[in-house]
């Protein structure tokens, strides 16, 4: 009998800032690859189901898997270790495996901290988990499998990285059918994530993604991407998509080809994406809009050129202004992501950013607290300088200050962020943008906007 694998997306820690639920593509691809190889796979997505570790225990008791595979971000790392403990309580002989961006850079520490964890899968996991299970089923040793860190007796073994998957078209489409699709429905529709590439050619100081997937940019063919969209349409009646690439328009010619493929097949879809201000043209944005794009999320990060340069972001404020001008001219919604409180930030540069954002007048904004994730130069820097004040990963939710510098305290950063949201959402121009675009709740970020708006109103009342 083939091994039974249960994949788990662990619960958020209590009190953490939660992100809107999507099918986690990492687990979706793992499940699809295992199913393709005739393994019995099921999923427990605690975030979508909103269930606790006790409920996970109950679910695992019913399913009795041979292998429990978990994913985690930094925020859900400790939660994942609790799932490993629960799994071993149910079946001490089951193999517990943890992957994701956090443990890729915290692998040996994870095994030291959690005796219930057997294997850490680093970086891309599809081929690694498949070989691991094949070895286990065949009764062979797996301690030399590329891309894992594991126990071998009392020793922790860290094998070399597995080469990245070059032919992304060879991967099956994510196994969305293993998720409760109706639980992902918000405001009348499900927004399906689609990944068209892996890797990034840039090297920002705060980013784990490029260090997870590599600086070599790998892509799916336009036909394969649109084949997936058609499949999701036919299978689930999907109407709206979000492209989950870290930088969607690195290869602008390829994106133009994807747009042409969408139009040639006469697909009536809506989608949004995330990219950089230096990787768009007015012509490309117009082509994207004609193919169903309604919004572009730009990683601005800061309105201070000094801070941008320190982040190694590699963009100029002039490029930001130009990209926003083009985006608005073609009729797309422009959304901006901002990081407040990076190591080079001061109160002055933070306010410079807030005022710059207001001048840009985007359709929406995400103000995030600079969070030093293990594996990034930002983490190494703040730890080396003694600025790291919070080591509890349950607090690494991009809404909680984690470190402070001689130029900016954690309390000051909290107050600046709250005031930034208050100022943005209480502007008459914001409501005008909502009404004229008529797309307020269509964006992924729109799910959290109401909370920010109500908080802004509350802050205004308290300030009277």
N, C-alpha and C positions, 0 to 999 in steps of 0.2 A: 504493500500500500504506500502511495506517495505521501510525503510529509505534509502535515497540516500546518499552514503558516497563518498567524494572525498579526496584522499590522496595526499599530496603535499610534494615533496622534494624541499626545497626553493632554490633560486638562491644563487650563491656564491657572497660575497661582492665584489665590484669593486676593482680591483688591487690585489686581493688575489691570492696566489699560488694555482692553481687548480690541482686536482688529476684526473687521467683518469676515465671516466664514466663507471660504472658498474650498473647492476640492484641492487639497495640498498636492501639487503636481509631483513632488518627489515620491510620496507614497503611491500616487496614482500610477506612475511609471513602473515602480517596483512591482506592484500588484499585477500590472499588465504583462510584464516580462515573465513573472512566475506562472501566471495562468497560461501563457503561450507555451510554457514548458510542462504543462499538465499537472501543476501543483494545485492543491486545494487551498485557496486563499480567501480570507475574509478580513474585514476592516472594522476597527472600533475608533471612530473619530470623536473623541471626548468633547472637542470644541464645538463641533456641529450639533452633537446630541445634548451638549451641556450636562455631562454626567461627571460624577466624582470618582475618586480612586476606589471607593467601596463598591460603586456600581461597575467599575472596570473589573474588579475581583469577581463579581457575580457573573459578568459576561464571559470572562476567561474560564470560570468553573463550568459553564455550559458548553463552551467550544472545545476545551481541552487540547490546545494546539501543541505541536512538538517544538515549534519555533515561534518566539514572540519578537517581532521586529518593531522598533520604535524610531521615531524621528524626533528631533527637538531643535528649537532655536535656543539662544542663550536664556531667554525668558522662561522656557519650559524645560530646561535641562534638569533641574531638581525634581520636577514633576515626573519626567521620564524615568529617573532613577527609582522613584517610588513605584512606578509601573513594573519595573524589573523585579523589585522586591515582592510585589504582589504576585507576579507570574511564578516566581520560585516557591512561594507559599502554596500555590495551587498545584504545581508540578515541579519538584526540585530537579527533575531530569530534563526539563525543557531548556532549549538554548535561547538565551536572551541576547539580542543584538541591538545596538543603538547607532544611528547615523545622523547626519545633518551637519550644518555649518559649525555649530558650537563644538561638538566633540571631535570634529576634524582637527581642531587645534587644541583640544583638551583631552586627548585620547588616553594617555597614560594616567593622567590625574583622575579621569572618570573611573577607570578600572581600580585605582587605588582607593577612591572614595566609596565605591559601591561593590561589595563582595558578591552581590547578586547579578552583576553584569558580566557576561562572558566575552563578548566581542564588540569592538568598535569598528564600524565601517567608515572609512575616511573618503571625503570627496564624492564623486559619482558612485552610486551604489548598485546600478542594475547588473552589471556583469560580475561584480564582486559577490553580491548576495546569491546569485545563481550558482557560482562555483562553490561557494561555501556550503550551500544546501546539498549540492550534488556530492561533494566530498563526504558530508555527514551521512547522507543516505547510503553511500557505498561503504561506509565503515572505515573510511580513510582519514588520516590526520589532516587537519585543515590549518595548522599553525603557520604554514608558509604561503598561504593565499595572499596574493598581492592586494594592497589597499586596506589591510586590516591591522588592528592592534588587538592583541588577545593575551590570555594567560596560557602559559605552558609550565605546568607545575606551579612553583612559587615565583616563576619569572614572568615578567611582562615583555612580550615580543612585539616589536613594531616593524612590520615588513615594509618594503619599498612601496611607493605609490603605484597604483595601477594606471597605465596610460589612459588618457581620456578617450571617450567614444568618438571616433571620427565621422562615422556615417550615422548621423542622427535620424535619417530617414528609415534606418533599419529598426528603430524602436517602435513597438506597437503604440497605438493611441492610449492615453491614460485610462484606467479602468473606472470611469465615472459610475458605472452600474453598481459598484460596491458601496456607494455612498447613498444616504437617504436624500435624494435630489430635492424633494419637497421641503426639507428642512433648510435648504440653501436658498429657498425662494424669499426674496425681499421685494416689497413694493410691487408684487404681481409678477415678477420674472426672476429667472435664474441667470446670473452672469457667469459664463463659462470662461475659465482661464485657458489660454493657449500659449505654449512656449514655442518660439520659432528658432531660437539660437541658444547657445551656451558660451560662456566666456565673455571677456570684455578686453578692449585694447587699452583701457585707461587704468590708472593705479592710484586712485584716491586714498588718502590716509585713513579714512573712516570705514572703508568698505570691506566686508568679508566675502562678498559674492565673487569678485575677481580672483580672490585667493582660494576660493572653493572650486570654481570651475576653470580657472586658468586664464592667462592673458591671451592665449590663442583663441581666436574667434571662430566658432564652428556653427554651421547653419543647416537648417532643413531646406529642402527645395521648395520654391513657391507652390508647385503642384501638391506636394505632400502636406503643406500647411493648409491649403484650401480644401484638400480632401478631408482633413480632420474637421474643418468647419462644416462641410456638407454632411459628414457623418453625424455630428452633434445636432445639426438641424433635423435630419431625418429621424434620429433616434429619440431625441428629447424635445424637439420643437424649439431648439435654441434660437434666440433672436439677437442676443447681445453677448459680446465677447470682450475680454480684456487681454491684451497681449502682455505676457509676463516677462518678456525679455528685459534684462537689466538696462540695456540701451538698444531700443528697437531699431533705430535708423543708422547704425554704424555703416552698413552697406546700403546706401541710398538707392542704388540701382536695383538691388534685390527687393527692396520694399516697393519700389515702383512696379516690379514684376508681380509681386503678391497682389497689389491693387488691381493690376490689369487682369490677373487670373480671377479675382472676385467679380470684376465687371463682366468679363467674358462669359462667366457662368450665370450672370444675371441674378446674383444673390442679393436679397434684400436683408441686410444685416446692419447692426450698429456695433461700433467698437471704439475702444480707447487704448492708449499706449503710453509708455514712459520713455523719454529720451533726453538728449543734451541739446542745449541751445546752439551749439556749434555744428550740429549734424543734421540741420534741416535747411531747406530752401523754400521759397514761396511756391515754386512749381511742385515740389514734392508734397507740401502741405495741401495744396489744391487737389492733387491726385488722390491723396489719402481721404480727403473729405468726399470726393466723388465716389469713393469705394466704400463709404459707410462710416468713416471715422467721425466722431463728434467731439472728441476731447483729447488733448495732449498734456501729459504731466511732465513738466520740466524740473529737473533737479537743479534748482538755483543754489541752494545750500546757504549762501550768504550774499548780502548786498554790499559787502565791504571787499574791495579788491585785495586788500592786505590779507584778510582771512581766507579768501578763495585761494590765493597763492600759497598760503601756509598749508591748506588742505591738499594741495597739488591737484586741484580740480581742473585746471587748464582751460578756463574760460575767462572772458572779460565781460564787464558790465555792459559794454557797447553791444556785444553779441547777444546778451540777454534782451536788451531793449529791441534789437532788430528782430529777433525770433518772435517776441511777443507781438510786435507790429504786424509781421506776416501772418501769424496765427489768427489774429483778430480780423485782419483784412479778408482772409478766405472764409471766415465765419465759423471757425472752430473754437470750442471752449479751451481756455488756457488755464491750467492749474499749476501751482508752484509748490515745490517741497523745499522747506527751509530747515537748517540745522542751527539751533541756538546753543551757545555755550561751548564751542570747540576750544581746545587748549589755548589758541591765540586770541580768543574773544575778550572784549572788554565791554563795559556798559555802553560806551560810546559806539563801538562797532555793532553791537546788538541793536541799538536804536537806529543806527544807519541802515541796517538791514530791514527793520520794520517799516521805516519810512520809504525805503526803496520799493518794497513790496506794495505798499499803498499807492505809490506813484504808478507802478506797473498796472495796478487795478486788474489782477487776475480774477477769473470767475470763482476760484476757490484757492485755499491755501492749507498746507499742513505745516504747522510749527512743531518741530520735534526737538527734544533735548539731545544734545550730543552724548552718545552712548558708546563707551570704549569696549568694543567686543574683542574677546581673546582672538588672537591671530592677526590683528590689525596694528599698524604702527601707532595709532592713537592709544591703544591699550598699553603697549610697551612704554610709550612716552610718559603717560600720566602715572603709571605704576613706578617707573624709574625715578620720577621727580617727587614721589611721595604725595601726589595730589589725589590718589584714589581713596575715596572715603566710604564707598558702599561696595562690599564684596559679596553681598547676597544677590545671586543672579535672579531671584524672584522679583527684584526691583528694576531689572534692565528692560523696561517697557517703552522706552523713548519718551516717556512723559514724566520721569522721575530723574532729578539730578543725581549723578553718580560720583562726580568728582568736582573739586573746586580749585581755582587757581588764585594766585596772589591778586589778580586783577578782577575776579568775579566770584562771589560766594554762591553757594547753592541756593540760599534763600533769595538772593537778588535775582538769580536766574529763574526761579519759580515765579517771582512777581513779574518779571519782564515778560515771560511767556503768557501768563494770564492776561496781562494788559495788552499784549499783541493780539490775542484772540478777541478780547473785548472791543478793541479799536476796529478790527477788521470786520467783525460780524454786525456791529451796530452802525456801520456807515450806510447812509442812504443809497450810495452807489452800489453796495452789495445787493440790496433788495431790488434795485433797478436791474442789475445783471441777471438775477434769478428770474424776474418776471419776463424780461425781453428774450432770454434764451429758452425759458420754459423747460430746462433740463436739470433742475436742481437735484432731483432724487435719482437721476440716471447714473451719475458718477459713483464709483466705488466709495469715494470719500464722502459722498452725500449721506451715507449711513451714520456717520459720526458728527455731521455738521450740526444737527439739532442739539446734541449735547453741548457742543461748544457755544452755540447761540444762547441756550438757556443759561449756561454758566456766565456768559457775557452780560446777559440781562440782570442776573442775580448780583454780579459784581457792581454793575451800575447803580442798582438799588442801594447796595450797602455803602457805596461811596457818597451817597447824597447826604 
